[in-house]
């Protein structure tokens, strides 16, 4: 199964979600079952590595992170089985690009958060504390996501 994590610029939330997901899947020995990637709805950071605070947060939490920013394409909507938007604005942008048959595979990341639904806040204009909070949200949401995905394999 192929999963795509999507935020606005693809340097903060979505590359961190991709890295957390890949590490959790690897630790469970499920890397042959699931593939993940990330992208942004905007083209602001195409080719850039993740924000230095994203990298710091990942390293602090022992999560390997290697990513180059890219923008969402129509081909992504066809090629991925599940597309997870970080917030409702990202979801709306994805849906604008989607054909009717793609819409059911577009969900919000926090749909899998046991602490409640809503948006994963964008930490870009915040501090390291904001990145830590995003990590906590992603960490528990991805646990919920993997639990659901395992039921389908």
C-alpha positions as CSV (number, residue, x, y, z in Angstrom):
1,X,0.0,0.0,0.0
2,X,1.3,3.5,-0.9
3,X,0.6,6.4,1.5
4,X,1.2,10.1,0.7
5,X,1.5,12.7,3.4
6,X,0.6,16.3,2.3
7,X,1.1,19.7,3.8
8,X,1.6,23.1,2.3
9,X,5.3,23.5,1.6
10,X,6.6,20.0,2.2
11,X,9.4,21.0,4.6
12,X,7.8,20.7,8.0
13,X,4.8,18.5,8.7
14,X,4.6,16.1,5.8
15,X,8.3,15.1,5.6
16,X,8.2,14.5,9.4
17,X,5.1,12.4,9.0
18,X,6.7,10.4,6.2
19,X,9.9,9.8,8.3
20,X,7.9,8.8,11.4
21,X,5.7,6.5,9.4
22,X,8.7,4.9,7.7
23,X,10.5,4.3,10.9
24,X,7.5,2.8,12.7
25,X,6.8,0.5,9.8
26,X,10.5,-0.5,9.7
27,X,10.5,-1.3,13.4
28,X,7.5,-3.5,12.9
29,X,9.1,-5.3,10.0
30,X,6.3,-4.0,7.6
31,X,8.5,-2.1,5.2
32,X,7.6,-4.5,2.4
33,X,3.9,-3.9,2.9
34,X,3.8,-0.1,3.0
35,X,5.6,2.7,1.0
36,X,5.3,6.4,2.0
37,X,6.2,9.7,0.4
38,X,5.3,13.3,1.1
39,X,4.7,16.4,-0.9
40,X,3.2,19.9,-0.6
41,X,0.3,21.5,-2.3
42,X,2.4,24.6,-2.9
43,X,5.6,24.9,-4.9
44,X,7.5,27.1,-2.5
45,X,10.2,24.6,-1.5
46,X,10.6,22.2,-4.4
47,X,14.0,20.6,-4.2
48,X,14.7,21.8,-0.6
49,X,15.5,19.6,2.3
50,X,13.2,19.7,5.4
51,X,13.3,22.8,7.6
52,X,16.2,22.7,10.0
53,X,13.8,22.6,12.9
54,X,12.1,19.5,11.4
55,X,15.4,17.8,11.1
56,X,16.3,18.7,14.7
57,X,13.0,17.4,15.9
58,X,13.4,14.1,14.0
59,X,17.0,13.6,15.2
60,X,15.9,14.3,18.8
61,X,13.3,11.6,18.5
62,X,15.6,9.1,16.8
63,X,13.8,9.3,13.5
64,X,15.9,9.1,10.3
65,X,14.8,11.8,7.8
66,X,15.9,12.2,4.2
67,X,13.7,14.2,1.9
68,X,13.6,16.6,-1.0
69,X,10.6,18.9,-1.2
70,X,8.2,18.4,-4.1
71,X,4.7,19.5,-5.1
72,X,1.6,17.3,-5.4
73,X,0.8,16.2,-8.9
74,X,-2.3,14.7,-10.5
75,X,-0.3,11.5,-11.0
76,X,0.0,11.3,-7.1
77,X,-3.7,11.0,-6.9
78,X,-3.6,8.0,-9.1
79,X,-0.5,6.4,-7.7
80,X,-1.2,6.5,-4.0
81,X,-3.8,4.4,-2.1
82,X,-4.2,6.8,0.8
83,X,-3.5,10.5,0.8
84,X,-3.3,12.2,4.2
85,X,-3.6,16.0,4.4
86,X,-2.2,17.7,7.4
87,X,-5.0,20.3,7.6
88,X,-8.4,21.1,6.1
89,X,-6.9,23.7,3.8
90,X,-4.5,21.1,2.4
91,X,-7.3,18.7,2.0
92,X,-9.4,21.2,0.1
93,X,-6.5,21.9,-2.2
94,X,-6.0,18.2,-2.8
95,X,-9.7,17.7,-3.5
96,X,-9.7,20.6,-6.1
97,X,-7.1,18.6,-8.1
98,X,-8.9,15.3,-7.6
99,X,-11.3,13.5,-9.8
100,X,-14.4,12.1,-8.2
101,X,-13.0,8.6,-7.8
102,X,-9.9,9.9,-5.9
103,X,-11.9,11.7,-3.2
104,X,-12.5,8.7,-1.0
105,X,-8.7,8.1,-0.5
106,X,-8.1,11.7,0.8
107,X,-8.3,12.0,4.5
108,X,-7.0,14.2,7.3
109,X,-4.0,13.0,9.3
110,X,-5.7,13.5,12.6
111,X,-8.6,11.2,11.5
112,X,-6.3,8.6,13.1
113,X,-5.5,10.6,16.3
114,X,-6.9,8.9,19.4
115,X,-6.9,12.4,21.1
116,X,-9.3,13.9,18.6
117,X,-9.6,15.1,15.0
118,X,-8.8,18.4,13.4
119,X,-5.7,20.0,11.9
120,X,-2.0,19.3,12.5
121,X,-0.9,22.9,13.1
122,X,1.7,24.3,10.8
123,X,4.8,25.0,13.0
124,X,6.6,27.0,10.3
125,X,6.2,30.4,12.0
126,X,6.6,29.0,15.5
127,X,9.3,27.8,17.8
128,X,11.0,24.5,18.4
129,X,8.2,23.8,21.0
130,X,5.7,24.0,18.1
131,X,7.7,21.4,16.2
132,X,7.7,19.1,19.3
133,X,3.9,19.4,19.5
134,X,3.5,18.5,15.9
135,X,5.8,15.5,16.4
136,X,3.6,14.3,19.3
137,X,0.4,14.7,17.2
138,X,2.0,12.8,14.3
139,X,3.5,10.1,16.5
140,X,0.2,9.1,18.0
141,X,-1.8,9.6,14.8
142,X,0.6,7.4,12.9
143,X,0.3,4.7,15.6
144,X,-3.5,4.9,14.9
145,X,-2.9,4.8,11.2
146,X,-0.7,1.8,11.3
147,X,-3.1,-0.1,13.5
148,X,-5.8,0.5,10.9
149,X,-3.5,-0.4,8.0
150,X,-2.5,-3.6,9.6
151,X,-6.1,-4.7,9.5
152,X,-6.1,-4.5,5.7
153,X,-3.0,-6.6,5.1
